[in-house]
Amino acid sequence: MSSLSKFKVQFFGASVDPVADNKAFAEKEKYNFPLLSDPDKSFSKALGVLNPANGFAQRWTYIIDDKGIIREIDKAVKVQSHGKDIAAKLQELGIPTK
């Protein structure tokens, strides 16, 4: 999170888990951003991230600029370094800092 805090960005997570599960998970992990719930999986299907084999959403990150244009889709999320990886990509794309 600290790697992303210098950029003028908004971010959120999404999961196919129910709202109550996402709320508990976000509290446990001390997330300071919204974690959206998609229990009927319609949003995940629309984004193309739903894995039909297991019914879970794949971990993809979409970078959308302030004009609503998708600038990048990271389909190879590495959980341990993801914040730093995304910060590097934001810098590469010229996303403004605070």
N, C-alpha and C positions, 0 to 999 in steps of 0.2 A: 504494500500500500504506500509506503514512504517513497518508493521509486516513482509512483504516479502522481503524488501530491503536488508536484511543481507544475503540472500541465493544466491547462484550462479544459478539463474534460469532466464528463459525468459518466459514471459506470454503474452497472448493476449485474447481478447474476440471475440465472433462471434455471429452474429444475422442474422435473415432472412430478416431484414429490408434493404431497398435500401441504397446504398453507401452514398447518400446525407443525409439521415436521421441519419445514424450511425455517419457521420462526425459531424453533428450538435449536436448530443447527446454527443459524446466524448468531444467536445469543451465545451459544457455546464457543463459537470461533471468534466472537467479539467483532463481527463485521460492522463496519460503519457505512454500509451502502445497502440499497434494497436488494433483496433476494426474492425474485418473482416466482410464482407457482403456476405450473401448467399441468394440472392433474389429468386433463382430458387429452393432453399431448398435441392439441391442434396447433399451437404456436411452434412447437418443436418440429412438427411435420412441415409447416409452412417455411421454416428456415432451412429445412433440409438436414437437421442435426439428429433426428430421431433414428436410432439404430433399430431396424425392424426385427433383428434377430433376438434382442434382449429387451426391447421396449424402453430403453433409457436414452437420454439425450447425450450425444457426444460432446466433449468439451471443446468447443470452438469459441473463438473470440472475434467479434466483428468490430472494426474501427470505422465509425461513421463520422464524417466531418460535419461542421456546423451548417452545411447546405443540405445535409441528409444523404450525401453520396457515400456509398460503401467504399472506403479506401483500401481496406485490407481485410482478409479473413484468415485468421491463424487456425489451421486445422490440426496442428501438431503441438498442442498445449503441453508444456512441461510444468507440472504443478509447482515444483520446488523453485523454479526460476521465472515463473510466468510474469510477475510484476516487473522485474528487470527487463525481461524480453520485450514486453509491451512498451515500457518506457523508451527503450532503444528504438523501437519501431515508430513510436509517436515522434521522437526527435527526427528520425530519418524522413518521416512524412512532412515535417515542418509544422506540426501541430503547435500552436502557441503555448507559451508558458505564462504563469501568473506574474 
